[in-house]
């Protein structure tokens, strides 16, 4: 989840592509929304159980804006309920990413 936080709220760059320098730093940006959705979908796919309310609490405790933490909870609930989403390219989600997250969490 820390990688997800870094993706959504990463530092602003003064160099590189214009879309990276000027993109919004919240879940209203398509790449941030897509990263959250793909992360949660892949956790579900690989058998990791999460509770949407706990994700919201975690996000607030780790500096997420309240509206983004609420959106994270909504996405989590919808994914658990089987809602399908249209997103841009998957920023996360290979089995190797999930295994790396598991190692980082000490599981």
C-alpha positions as CSV (number, residue, x, y, z in Angstrom):
1,X,0.0,0.0,0.0
2,X,2.9,2.3,0.5
3,X,3.7,2.0,-3.2
4,X,0.1,3.1,-3.9
5,X,0.5,6.1,-1.7
6,X,3.7,7.0,-3.5
7,X,1.9,6.7,-6.8
8,X,-1.1,8.8,-5.8
9,X,0.7,11.5,-3.8
10,X,4.2,11.2,-5.3
11,X,6.4,14.3,-5.4
12,X,6.0,16.8,-8.1
13,X,8.6,16.7,-10.8
14,X,10.2,19.7,-12.4
15,X,11.5,17.6,-15.3
16,X,10.1,14.9,-17.4
17,X,6.9,14.6,-19.4
18,X,4.4,17.4,-18.9
19,X,1.7,15.0,-17.8
20,X,3.9,14.0,-14.8
21,X,4.8,17.5,-13.9
22,X,1.3,18.9,-13.8
23,X,-0.9,16.0,-12.9
24,X,-3.3,16.3,-10.0
25,X,-2.2,14.5,-6.8
26,X,-5.4,12.8,-5.8
27,X,-7.8,10.1,-6.9
28,X,-9.5,12.3,-9.5
29,X,-6.5,11.8,-11.8
30,X,-7.0,8.9,-14.1
31,X,-3.6,7.3,-13.4
32,X,-4.1,7.4,-9.6
33,X,-7.7,6.0,-10.0
34,X,-6.4,3.3,-12.2
35,X,-3.5,2.4,-9.8
36,X,-6.0,2.1,-6.9
37,X,-8.4,-0.1,-8.9
38,X,-5.7,-2.4,-10.3
39,X,-4.0,-2.7,-6.9
40,X,-7.2,-3.8,-5.2
41,X,-8.3,-6.0,-8.0
42,X,-5.0,-7.9,-8.0
43,X,-5.0,-8.3,-4.2
44,X,-8.5,-9.8,-4.5
45,X,-7.4,-12.0,-7.5
46,X,-4.4,-13.4,-5.6
47,X,-6.5,-14.2,-2.6
48,X,-5.7,-11.4,-0.2
49,X,-8.7,-10.4,1.9
50,X,-9.1,-6.8,2.8
51,X,-11.8,-4.8,4.6
52,X,-12.8,-1.6,3.0
53,X,-13.3,0.3,6.3
54,X,-9.8,-0.8,7.4
55,X,-8.3,0.5,4.2
56,X,-10.0,3.8,4.7
57,X,-8.6,4.1,8.2
58,X,-5.2,3.0,7.0
59,X,-5.2,5.6,4.3
60,X,-6.2,8.5,6.7
61,X,-3.5,7.4,9.1
62,X,-0.9,7.5,6.3
63,X,-1.7,11.0,5.1
64,X,-4.3,10.5,2.5
65,X,-6.9,13.2,2.0
66,X,-10.3,12.4,3.5
67,X,-12.1,12.3,0.1
68,X,-9.4,10.0,-1.3
69,X,-9.6,7.7,1.7
70,X,-13.4,7.5,1.2
71,X,-13.0,6.9,-2.5
72,X,-10.5,4.1,-1.7
73,X,-13.1,2.5,0.5
74,X,-15.8,2.8,-2.2
75,X,-13.5,1.2,-4.8
76,X,-12.6,-1.6,-2.4
77,X,-16.3,-2.3,-1.7
78,X,-17.2,-2.2,-5.3
79,X,-14.4,-4.5,-6.3
80,X,-15.3,-7.0,-3.6
81,X,-18.9,-6.8,-5.0
82,X,-17.7,-7.6,-8.5
83,X,-18.2,-4.2,-10.1
84,X,-16.2,-3.8,-13.4
85,X,-14.2,-0.7,-14.1
86,X,-12.8,1.0,-17.2
87,X,-9.3,2.2,-16.4
88,X,-6.1,3.1,-18.1
89,X,-3.0,0.9,-18.2
90,X,-2.3,-1.3,-15.2
91,X,0.3,0.4,-13.1
92,X,0.5,-2.6,-10.6
93,X,-0.7,-6.1,-10.5
94,X,1.6,-8.8,-11.6
95,X,2.0,-11.7,-9.3
96,X,5.5,-10.5,-8.6
97,X,4.2,-7.1,-7.4
98,X,1.8,-8.9,-5.0
99,X,4.5,-11.2,-3.7
100,X,6.9,-8.2,-3.2
101,X,4.1,-6.4,-1.2
102,X,3.7,-9.6,0.9
103,X,7.4,-9.7,1.7
104,X,7.4,-6.0,2.6
105,X,4.5,-6.6,5.0
106,X,6.4,-9.5,6.6
107,X,3.7,-12.1,5.7
